[in-house]
Every structure is written in C-alpha cells, then in structure tokens.
Amino acid sequence: MQELAMAVVVRWTGAETEALRLAMRRSVREFGADLGVSHRMVSKWANRGASIAPRGATQAALDTMLATAGGDAQERFATIITRRTAANADARAEGLLASGTRPTRRTRDGKTMVLIDEGICLSGPADEPVWEPSFWIDRFPTTNAHYQSFVDATGHHPPQHWPDGTCPESLRDYPVVWVTWDDASAYARWAGKPLPTAQQWEKAARGSMGRTYPWGSAATAAKCNMQESGTGRLTPVDRYRSGVSPHGVHDLCGNVWEWCSTQTSGRRFVLKGSAFTSPFALAAPALLNDAAATMSDDDTGFRCVLGA
C-alpha cells in the first residue's frame, strides 16, 4: 500500500499529520504513542497546521503508519486531504460543493442531478462550437447502491463482482462496474432517464468555455483517479472533490469509463472519462473512445441525463 501513501501525501505538515490521526480515529495520546512522540507535540502539530513539519525520522514513521493503516483509514485520510485541498487551494471547487449553488433535483432512482444550462460549448478534439439545449445530469456516476435498487426492482442480473449477487456494504459508494452498454441502458429505462450523448457528457465536464479538464487547463493527475494517482483501484464517487467540473459534476475524469448513448458504428458506443486503469494522457474529456455494446470490465460504468 506504499503507493497509495505516496500518492496522497506530497509532504507531511501538521495539517496532514492531524488528518492522519483523525482518519485512524486515534486520540492525541494514542497517536503520539504510536509515533513515539509526546502528545504535546501532536497537539502542537495540529495547532500549527501547514506552518510546521515533523522532523525527518517522524516523517518516515508517518509514511509507514499511513502505508499500514488499512484501506478504510486510507480512504478517510484521502477524503480529509482532498476536502481540505478543495477548501484551501481551489475556492471555485469548494463553492460548487455548497448546497444551492446550482439547481438540483432528485429522480426515481434516488440520485441527485445537476442542471446544465443551454448554450454554445466546445466539443471534440477540434473544439468545434456546438449548441446544446439544457439538460440534467447525475452529479455522480451510478453507484453500486443505486444499481442494487435497480436489480432488486427488475430482477436484472447483478454485476459479476458482487458476492452472491448482492452489493457488499463496503462498495455502496463506489461506481458500479462490469456493466455492458445494454446493462446501462436497461438501468436508464428503469430510472426513466437515458444515457448521455457524448456531447452532453462533454459539456458537463468542460463547461461552456471548453476547459481542457473539468477543473481547468492544468494537467493535474492528483485531481482524479488515474494510473498516476497510484491507488490501483476504484475510489468512492465523491473522493476527488477538487476535480469537480464547472457545473458541480464529479468524477468526470478517472475512476471509471462511462457509457454514452452516441453510436459510432454497428453496435459500438462512445465511452468517456477514462479510468483508474488509464494513463493521465487519456483523461481529457474531449478525447474519443468507444467499445462494443457487449463489453464489460472492472473500470467501466455510467451515469444518466434528463432533458430539461
């Protein structure tokens, strides 16, 4: 697990140290004892935040502690860090997380959707100006929990990674994978909202100004779950909060490829967004990819839209 630790920590400061303590759910005294320092030193780090850094030997001990903390604690640590990044280093992203920033609605599958206003946007690798009517799009990819509701209601076959055909509690907030285009379309019919066109999906990701990435023009792999992030696996759909799009839509780069309704040829359909298995070079939402409708993999999911 050392790769995950190095991926989410640039340098240990008092702020990151306190985040690890909270993620491990240790008291100040317990955390100090684990590190071999006094509880007063732990409190000093917390109070001084990013303005203070533990010494070299303690830095190595913190690396080891995170690497051996276990998956749940590492997920909590990453969530704390990315939320702090959104608040302190990306005020735009944090503003989009606030309730009421953009119109939202709930649909029959229980998902929150975000309104994307009508207007001209840039589309495709050539940045072609196109007009897109307003529409609603799921704020997050479809999770295992939402897909479970669909399976329970319709009897549709569950994805292959669910033990005994039931979503594990530990995966409820992760994007559903191992779904073909036909599986995604069946969910969309049940939910009463179709898969997005490639153009809709891209506008939700790039905004009306045609950003290169949802967060802007900087090629920042730390804002999404890609190969370079070092996780080597799926992450919860709300983890990368500093990578949110201008419209407040999450996980549009990395984590899972997403099926679209746009057909390329025969029974092949567009995939957008790249995945945790993909190099960052494939992350830009304008890039084109497709697959056969019968394809399913551990890095492919979907989300839905509604006309406004």
Sequence and secondary structure as in RCSB ss.txt:
>XXXX:A:sequence
MQELAMAVVVRWTGAETEALRLAMRRSVREFGADLGVSHRMVSKWANRGASIAPRGATQAALDTMLATAGGDAQE
RFATIITRRTAANADARAEGLLASGTRPTRRTRDGKTMVLIDEGICLSGPADEPVWEPSFWIDRFPTTNAHYQSF
VDATGHHPPQHWPDGTCPESLRDYPVVWVTWDDASAYARWAGKPLPTAQQWEKAARGSMGRTYPWGSAATAAKCN
MQESGTGRLTPVDRYRSGVSPHGVHDLCGNVWEWCSTQTSGRRFVLKGSAFTSPFALAAPALLNDAAATMSDDDT
GFRCVLGA
>XXXX:A:secstr
 HHHHHHH SS  HHHHHHHHHHHT  HHHHHHHHTS HHHHHHHHHHGGG    HHHHHHHHHHHHTS HHHHH
HHHHHHHHHHHHHH HHHHHHHSTTSS EEE TTS EEEEE  EEEEETTTTEEEEE  EEEESS  BHHHHHHH
HHHH     TTSGGGS  GGGTTSB  S  HHHHHHHHHHHT     HHHHHHHHHTTTT SBTTBSS  GGGSB
SGGG   S   TTS GGG  TTS    SBS EEEEEEEEETTEEEEES  TTS GGG  TT   EEETT   TTE
E   EEE 
